[in-house]
């Protein structure tokens, strides 16, 4: 049976003039009737083309007072940033109000502290998608806005200068990765204290992976660029120096593909805030601890039990203990806190618990914290919606959300994070 041909899109008609009245949740301006137009701001008159609720910007007829010149030549095409055209103060205020609104939907109120805001040139990790290019250099960049097309980037103003400077070398590194037509590599790059760490995913493995010759080229190009390490889905392809980071006063060797906060400044701000909130504790649980982002700071206060689902992260954390004199005791375990959350009975001697889960949140662990006798809980979250859900569980059990630190480390995106402190 022959499939019917898809209907061609209906003609969009001539552009229409719209007045932008507000900002939508994804950073698009909103006109009357719920019409969304990207790259617009409240109070602006614009020409937009299209049908339905999503339109394309044709021209800004009357710019708002908060409009600024975007700093990136790729803005508007690259899908990475949505809000470079908005002045910083109203942009940040909008993010914080969105966060406040997300909590309010779960009937949560708290003291909001001044937001931590990352500046340009501070992001220490990015992921470049690579596509076949010239023989000596692949095309590499970010996905285009609302498309699978690739924007071949030359600069990235949100990123650390050393990462930006490495883009040409990363394109050279990617060139040997296309032996198989199904390969679609992504280069996950992290700036560490000992250099740039690159973990490459998306190289077709069913055909046997890269040939010995391609691996040799990858290693040679990594050496030319003085990268610290290059791994292929976690397998070492080149190692000059072990990638290391400082977490508090402790040096930790990073596993391949390990999670780090996007900016060092945000990590420091959150770490200091968490440690201050945990002051006076006698025993602390650090749940979803990763490689120890908060663990080592907390161990300066009290004995810590740390848990995370990634065995390699726990191994890195425990491996760093030898270089961590003067701390209270740290115990750690690899544990799936979704399938096997830390039970209320296991938390009997714990008076402070910290949790920093992935975007899905910590519903199962929050339920056990709610049942426990823990006096204070500190929640770190990259997803305000799941944080609010878990916070509701704690509040319903007798906790109070006292204060919130908004954290904006994904500059010029609609994304915002937070740290919240609960007490009984």
N, C-alpha and C positions, 0 to 999 in steps of 0.2 A: 504494500500500500504506500502510495506516494504521500509524503508529508506536505501539507499546504504551505505555500510560501508565506513568510511573515509579511504582514502589511507594512508598507512604508510609513514612516512617521508622518503625522499630520503636519501640514505647514504651520509654522509658528506665527505667521502674520507679522505686521510691522511692530517695531518697538513701541512700548507704552511707557508713559511717565508715571512714576510711583514716588510716594513719600515714605521714607523709612521711619518707622515709629519706635522700634525696639530692636534688641538683639536676641536671636534665637540661641538655643542651647549649644549648637555646633559652631557658633561664631558667624552665622549669616545674618544680615539685616532682615527685618520683618516689616512688610507693608500691610496695609489694611486688607482684611480677608485672609490673613495667614499666608501671604505670598513671601517666599524667601529669596533673597538676592545676595550672593556672596560678595565680599569685599566692599560692603557698604556699612554706613554707620547711622545711628539715630539722628534724625533731623535733616538728613540729606535728601535732595531731590535727584532722582536717577532715571535713566532710560534703561529698560530691561526687555529682553526678548524671550519668548517661550510660552508654553501653556501650562496650566496646572499650578501647583503650589511652588514649584522650583523653577526659577527663571535664571537667565544669564545676564550679567551686567554688560551693557553696551557703553554707557557713558555716565559719568557723574556730572550732573547739570549744576548742582549747587552743593559744594563740599561743606561738611560740618567743621566746626572749630577744632575738633579733636583729631582730624585727619592729619597724618604725617607721611613723609616719603618713606616707602619701604626700603630697608637697607640691602635687600638681597636681589640680585638680577634675575633670579629664578622664581621670585614670588609671583603668584597668580597662575603659574603653570605647575610648579612642584606641589605635590599634595602634602608636604610636611608641615607647612605653616599656614594659618588661616587669618592671622590678625596683625600682621606687620604694619598695616596702614593705620593702626589705632594708637594714639598717645598712651604712654605707659600708665599714668594715674587712673584714668577712667577704665582702661583695660583691666587693671588689677582689681579695681573696685567691683567691676562686673563679675569677675571670677569669684571673689569672696561672697558676693550676694547670691550667686548661684549655689555656692556651698551652703550658705545659711538657709536657702530655700529647700535644698535637698534634705537637710536635717529637720526643718520645720514640717516637712511632709510626714515625718515619723513622730511629730509632736516633741521634738527635742530642742531645747534651748541651752545655751551656754555662753560664758564670756568668750568673746572672740579677741584673740591677741593680734597685734599687727602682723601682717603676712610676711613670710620670708619670700623674696622674689629673686630668682636667678637672673643675671644679666647676660648680654650677648657674649659669645666666646667662652662660655663656661661649661658646656656640656662635654663630658669626657667619654661618652660612648655613642656610636651610631651604627646603623646597619645599612650598607650600600648594596643595592641589587646590581648584579653585573650581567651584561649581555655581550654576545660576540661582537668584536669591533675589528680593529686592525690587528695585524699579526703580533705586534709588540705591546699592544694596549687594548684592553677591553673597554667597552662603554660601561660606565658605572654611575649610579646616582639613586634617586628616590622615585617611587611611583608617582605618576602624574595625578593631578587632582581628578578624582572620580573616574579613574582609568587604570588599565594595566600597562599602559605605555610607560616607558622609562624616560625620566628627565636626566640627561647626562650633565652632572653638576661639576662646576669648576671651583665653587666656594660654598660654604655653609656657615653663615654668620652666627648661628646659635652654638657652634661647636668650638672646642678648644683650638687655638691657632695651630698647635702641632698636629692635630688631626686634619685640619683643613690643608695644611702644607703636605700631608701624606697622600692626598687624593690621587695625584699623578702616579705615585709609586703603587698605590692600591690597584689602579687600573692596569699597571704592568703586571702586578702579582696575579690578577685574575685572568690574564690572557691565555695561559696554558690550560684552563679549566674546562674547555669546550670540546673535548674529544668525543663526547657523546651528544647527539642532537637534543636529548631531553634534559641536559644539564641546564639549570637556572640558578647559578650560585648567588649566595648572599654572604657578604663579608661583614661579620659582627666585630667591630673594632672597639677596643677599650684602651684608653690612655692610662697607664699605670706608672708607678714611681720608677720603674726600670725600663720603660719604653712602651711601645704600642703592641698590644696583644690582638691577634686576628684569629677568629674561629670561623671557618668556611663551612657553610651548609648548602644543600641543594645540588651537589655534584652527583650525577647519576652513579649509583653504586652497584646496581644489579648486573651491569656488564663487566664488573670486575674493578670498577673505580678507575682512578688515574693510572696511567702507565708509569713505568719507572722513569722514562724520559720527562714526562710532565711533572712528576714529583721533583725531579732534579731541577727543572726550571723554576718551580715554585720556591724551592730552597735557595737557589741562586738569587732570585729577585728579592726574597725576604732579606738575605744578607746584604744586598746592595742598598736596601732601604734602611738597614739597621733596625728592623723590627725585633722585638724581644722574643716573640714566639708566633708561630703559625700552626694551627691545627685544622684538620679536616674532620668535621663532626666529632671533635674531641680527641682525635688521634694525632699525635705530634708529627708534623711534617718538617718543622724547623724549630730549633731552640737555641738561642744565643744566651738568654738570661731568663730566669724564672720571673714571670710577671708578679709584682708584689705591690701591696697597698698598705698604708698605715691606717689602722682602725683604733682610734684613741692613741695609746702609746705602744701599740703592738703591731708588729709587721706580719702580714699574712700573705702566703703564697697562693695566688688565685688558681683554682681549677679552670680548665677550658670552659668557656661559655658561662662562667659564674655570674650571678646577679650582683650588681652594684647600683647604688643610687646614681641617678643620671648626672648629678653635679656634686663636686666635693663640698661646695658651700652648703647645699641643702643637707647633705649627710651630716655635716658638722652642726648645723642649726638644729636638726632633728635629734641628733645624738646628745647635744647639750640639754635640750628640752626634756628628753626622756630621762636622762640622768638626774636632772633637777627634780623632776616629778617623782622619782624613785627614792629620793633622799630619805634616810631614816629606816629603810627596809632592813630586815634581818635575813630574809631568804627570798630570792627572786626567780621567777620562771620566765625565760626568754623563748617564746614560742614563735615558730617560723623564723629562726635566728639567722639563716643563711650562713655566711662565712664569719659572722660575728660583728655585724655592723653596730649593734648595741651591746653585745655580750661583754666585751672587754671594758667598756665604760661602766657598765653596771657592776662588773666584778670589782671595781674600785670602791663600791659601796657595801656589797654584801656577797654572800655565796650565791652562785647562779647555776641553775640547771637549764641547759639550752637544748632545744629540739628543732629538727627540720627534716623535711621529707627527702632531701638530697644527701646521700651518703658522702659524696665527694666534698660537699660543703662542710659537713661535720668533720671529715678527715682534715680539711684545711684548718678549721678552727682548732681542733685538738693539736694539730701539728705546730701551731703557733704558740702553744702554751709555754714551751721551753724558753721563748724569748719574752715572756710576760711576767717578770718577777714583781713581787709586791702586791699582787692582786689577791683577793679572797678566792676561795676554791671555785673551780668551774668543772662541772660534769656535763657531758653532752651525749646525745643519742640521735641516731637516724630513725625518724618515726613519722609515719603518715598521719598527720593530725586531723585529716578528714575521716579516714577509716578508724583511726585509733587516737582520738583526742586525749589530752592529758585529763584524767578523770578527777572529779572533785575530791575523791578519797586520796589521790596521789598529791593533791595540793594542800593537804592539811597543815603542813608547816610553812607554807608559802604565804607571805603577806602582800607581795606585789607581783603582778603578772604583766608582761609586755607581749603583745602579739602584732605581727607585721605580715599578714597573709598576702597571697596573690589577689588578683582582681576579683575572684569569685568570693572573697571574704572568708570568714571563719565561723560559719553558723554552728557547726558541731562543737568547736572549741568554746565559743561564746556561751553555749548552753551549759557546758560543764563549769565554766567560770561563774555563771549565774548560780549554780548549785553549791559552789564552794564557799569557804570562809575567807577567801582572799579579800583584803581590805581595800586595795587600790588596783585598778587596771589601767594600763596605758595602751591605747590602740593606735597603730600607725597604718595608714591606708592610702592606696593609690586609686581607690574607687569609692567616692563619697556615698553612692547608693548602697553598696553592700556594707559599708561601715555603719550607715544609719540603721539598716536592718539589724545588724549585730548589736548596735548600741541600744536599740529598743529592747532586745532580749535582756541586756544587763539592767537597764532602767526598770523594766517590769519586775526584776528580781530584787530591787531595792538599791541599786546604784544610782548615783547622780552624775551626769556629765557636767563637770565643773568648768573646764576651759578647753579651747580649741586653738591650735596653731595652724593656720592655712599655709600651705607650702606650694609655691609656683616654681617648679623647676623644669617644666616643659614650656619654655618661652614661646609666645605667639601662637599657642594652641589653645583650645577651649578646656584643656585638661588641668585639673587642680587636685592636690593631695592634702592630707591633713594628719595631725596628731591630736588625739583627744585623751583627756585625763578623767577617769571615773573614780569616785569614792563612795563608800556605803554611807 
